[in-house]
Every structure is written in structure tokens, then in C-alpha cells.
Amino acid sequence: MATQYDNGYATLDFNSTVTANSLISMTTTNNRGQACATAGNAIGVLQQDVVAGQAGSVKLFFPSQFARFTGNLVTAADVLYVGATGGASSAGTVALGVARNSGANGDTIEVFITR
């Protein structure tokens, strides 16, 4: 199930210590962020220092969107594309962003638009 978009910010859990103002990308676990690595899909900027196991507020680059998923399975942090039937797909040529949460065919998932 998708989560509520919150005024340009997303609250994510972190598995490791991350410094404020770091670029953030998603991990493959639902609703978990990490410091963005080289060539990563950054979704926004962390607003405060966090330690492992703590939640942090991420100011998103763009408002998140909700999409109907039309593939077999999607995992958090997977790149999503425009699908053939108006939904989001895990394969394609036009990237939308990354999945905030996992899902299956027909599920509504939250998409973080990336830079």
C-alpha cells in the first residue's frame, strides 16, 4: 500500500549514520533511505543528522506521485518507467523515478521523481 505524500518531504528510516544535507537515495527495503552513491538515483536532501535505526526528514526534489503498477513485481528503489497501458512498469525507455515501496501487478505505489 502506498503512503501519504507529505508537502515536499518524506520521512524515511536509515540503516546507517548519514550527515545532514547529504543527497539521499532509496534502499531496496520499503521506506528506507541511504546516502546516495556515485551514479545513484537521488530523490532529495536529508534535513538533519541521523544515526542507524533513526528516521530522518528528506526534502524531495520534486513532489512524489502515485502510479498503478503494471509489471510482475517491483522492489523499493527500482527504477520505474512509463508502461504500455498507462501504468508504471519496471521495464521501458522513459524513466519516471524510483519506487518508494514494493508492489505487484495492479498495486498503487509511490514514485519518487529523481534528478
Secondary structure, DSSP 8 states (H G I E B T S, - for coil): -----BTTEEEEEESS-B-TT-EEEE-SSTTEEEE--TT----EEE-S-B-TT-EEEEEESS--EEEEB-SSEE-TT-EEEE-TTSSEESS-SSEEEEESS-EETT-EEEEE---
